[in-house]
Amino acid sequence: MTSVKLPVDKSLFTTNNLMLTYTSGDQEVTAIHPCSLQIPEGSITVIYGSSGSGKSSLLNILSGLQKPTKGTLNFYGEDVYRQSHNELAYFRAHELGIVYQTNYWVKSLSVIDNISLPLFFQGESKESAHQKTLDALRRVDMEKYAHKYPVLLSGGEQQRVAMARAIVSDPPVIIADEPTGSLDTENGNMIIKLLQKLQKEGNKTIIMVTHNLEYLYIADHLLEIQDGKIEQIEQDKIASTVRSMLSDTRKRITGLMEDGK
């Protein structure tokens, strides 16, 4: 699976000595070690790591949900966490669209009304919100499901509806948190292709968290995170890095099989 390579010479997000710690009992735990990194505009940036590595902590910081303990997060050169409460809420509502592994719906509402909810809260009329929602559904090939109830759809269909919800406000950034984690291979690949389509046709910056080695190949930019330590891997090094990861995985599996004999 290949991604469309767009010019990525402008940084969308930058961090400067960003660090996150928290207290557990009487101990201080470092969730994110000091890091200075860039996420290029127009890229597909993949954040890869095992469970507990710090992926969620980093994603929460990028999403404006978790202020770092030290350092800064800049969006187009502006310090995200120096904004007022209202400015931060605007940032989350208008600059980011988020797709989660597990989706939550208002069960009594149809697909079109679930997706339109944030637009209603922003003061859009019902007619305007529904038109924007239908446009978003059309982009993910789900327009015919507009008046169905999302809880009655399959997992793959729900995830495509979730992508429509993420793009309905036309944000420049789509953050996808393990978007294929609960899907089978066929539906997972479909979601990945939709993300690539949004990058190409919608001129979106995609930030995707995954633990699936297969999907690292779509990245223009890779952030590998282990025990809170983040390594930036540029595009020309991604293929060799993935091959090395696959080799290490095979060795671990072989070792476990031999130990079990």
PELINTA-V53258 format. One record per helix or strand of 3 or more residues. SS is the DSSP state (H for helix, E for strand). FROM is the first residue (numbers start at 1). TO is the last residue. If there is no record, write none. Layout:
ss: (SS & SS)
from: (FROM & FROM)
to: (TO & TO)
This chain:
ss: (E & E & E & E & H & E & H & H & E & H & H & H & H & H & E & H & E & H & E & E & H)
from: (11 & 27 & 38 & 44 & 55 & 70 & 80 & 85 & 96 & 111 & 126 & 143 & 150 & 155 & 173 & 185 & 205 & 213 & 221 & 229 & 235)
to: (24 & 35 & 40 & 48 & 62 & 75 & 82 & 95 & 99 & 121 & 139 & 145 & 152 & 167 & 177 & 201 & 210 & 218 & 226 & 234 & 259)
